[in-house]
Amino acid sequence: MFLFVRVAAKGERMGHITFGLLCIALGLWGMYDVYYYVLDFLKGAGPVFLMACGVLATLAGCVAPKNEEDSHE
């Protein structure tokens, strides 16, 4: 995991923006071209996403919040 974030130079930013827009355009075209596969993926990913949210909510309810007054001592 990166511990720092490097700021892109002006020339790099334009390349990143161009690459990002190209990826968005190809993604939209792909969704239009094979939308049945996209719908199948969303149907399969929905229950998995709901289970992951349920596990996260359960863990958030089980773990006590950290008391900041105790951490300063």
Helices and strands as residue ranges (DSSP letters): H 10-33, H 35-62, H 68-71
